[in-house]
């Protein structure tokens, strides 16, 4: 996408980024509702209306800055949907599944964007239709794979930490969860030192190969 202007990159990335983040949060809330917690539902958060989920910094400013500087690594977040584990019969098990729902939703969306890009590849002779589908599909694959892998990292409060916490003995889970107040700082340090890129590079490359193959690219 290096050949695109800044405005074109914004147009291409806007919908994939917004819906990757939005659907991720809705997936958490929807699964929580299946386990008996209607908190997100009662607060009107089980909707694909992105304005209900937008976090000014995480959904707009940070992805925008990364897009403008074209770091090649773009991610963000929405306002977390509220989940009250007290409403679950088995809180540890339920929280693990609720946490896993987010990354899984991103993988499913990556499939959707790959199929959209494949349609674009099939009708490549009609560039006015095919090129937007191919570029947007590529962006959708990229952002959703990054969000899925990033959220599976066992760093509180990322989804991977909720999954790991549910697997640990109660005492160690409690100790591990105390790291949550440092989670954002840890992420920023990992990002600034390029460690995060190094951690995600290999699985991202392999998954990208798979999904871009599905897209016929």
N, C-alpha and C positions, 0 to 999 in steps of 0.2 A: 504493500500500500504506500510505498515511498513516493510513488508518482502522483499521489493525490494531494490537492491543496489542503490547507488547514480547514477551510469550510467544508470541503468534500469529506474529509476524515471525520469531522463532527457529525455530519449527516449520516455517514455510514455506521458510526459507532453508537449513536444516540439510542436507538431502539434496543439493540442487543445489550448494551450496558444496563439501561433502566430496567428492562424486563428480566435480565439475569438476576439482578439484585432483588427485584420485587417478588418474582416467583419463588426465589429461595426463601424469603421470609414467609410468604403465604404457605409454602409447604410445611414449614415448622408449625404454624398455627393450625393448619388443617389436620395434621397428624395428631397434634395435641388434643384437638377436639374429639378425634376418634377414641382417644384414651380417657376422655371424660373431662378435660379442661376446656371450658368454653370462654376463657378470658379474652383471647384474641377475637373470637367471633362476636362477643358482646360489645367489644370496643370498635367494631366495624373494620377490623384489620384483615379479614379474610376476603380481600378484594384485589383485583388486578389493577385497580386505579393507582398509578404510581404516586400520586400526590398524597396518598394515605401513608406512604412508606418512606418518602424522601427524607434523607438526612442531608442538610445543606452541604456539609463538608464531605461526608463519605460518598454521597451519590452524585454530587455536582462538581464541587471544587477540586477534590483530589483526582478523580478520573480525568477532569478537564485539564488540569495541570500536566498530568502524565501524557495526555494526548497531544497537548501543545508542544511539550518537550520531546515527544515521540521516543520515549524510553524503550519501547518494545514490550514493556510489562505494564499492563493496565489492570487495576482492580479497584474495588470500592465496596461500600456497604450501605444498607438502608437502616432505618430505625428498627431495632430488634422487636419482633412481635412479643407481647407479654405472655409468659407461660408460668402458671402457678402449679408447681409439682405437688402441692398439697391435695390437688383434685385427682391425682392418679392413685390407683389401687396399689401399684408397684412402681413407686417413683423412680428408682434407679433404672429399671428396665425401660420404662416409658420414656425417660429423658434420653436414653441412648438412641431409641428409635426416632424420637422427635429431632434429635441432633442430626442423625443420619439422613433424614428427609431432605435437608437443605442441599448437601452435595449431590444426592441422587437426583434432585430436581434439576440441578445444573447439567448433569450428564444427559438427562432426557432432553433438555433444551438444546444441548450440543447436537444431539441426533436430529432434532427439528431443523436447526440451522444448516446442518450438513445436507439434509434432504432438499432444503430450499436452494442451497448452492448447486446441488446436482441438477435441479430443474433449470437453473440458469445455464449450466454447462450443456444441457440437452438442446437449448435454444440459443446457442452462441451466435448464430447468424443474425439474430435480432438484438443487437448490442444495447439498444435503449431499454430493453427488458432484462437481458441476461447479465449485464455488468452490475447493475444495482443488486441483483440477487446474489451474484458471486461474491462481491465485496462485502455485502451485509452478512451473508452466510459465513464467510471467512471470519469476520469480526465476532459473530455469534459463537462460533466454535471456540475461538481463542479466549474470549472473556469467560465463557462458561467452564471451560477446562481449568483455567486459572483459579476461578472461584471454588470449584469442586476440590481441587488439590490443596489450595490454600486453607480452606476450611477444615480439611481433614488433618491438618497439623495439630499435634497435641499441645497447643499453647492456649491456656485460658484467655479469653472466653470463646475461642474458636470451637466449632462443632466437634473436632477431633478430641478436644479436651473433655467434652461431655461424655463422649464414647469411652475414652480411657478411664474417666472417673467412675463410670458404671461398672467397669471391669475390675477396678482395684478394691482391696479390702476397705471397709468403712473408714478406718483410721487414716490410711494412706490416701484415700480419696479426699478426706477432709483437709489433710495437709497439702495435697496437690492443688485443691481448689483455692487455697489461700494465695496462690500465685496470680489469681485473676486481676488484682489491682495493679500488677506490673505487666500484664499481657500486652497492652498497647505499646508500652515503652519497648518491650522485647521485640515486638514486630517492627517498630521503627528502626531499632538498632540493626536487626537482621536485614532490613531493606537497605538501609544506608551503607552497610558494609558489604553489600552484594551477596551475603550469605544466603538470603532468601532465594535469590535467583539461582544460586548453585544447587540448593536443595530441590527446587522445583524443576530445574532444567531437564533432567533425564526423564522423569515420568511424564512431563509435559510434552517432550519431543515424541515419545513413543505413543502417547494417546493422540497427539496431533496427527501422526502418521496414519493411525487407524481411522480417525474421523474425517480427515481430508481424503482418504481413500474412499470412504463411504460417499463423500461429496463428488467423487469422480475427478479429483484434482491431483 
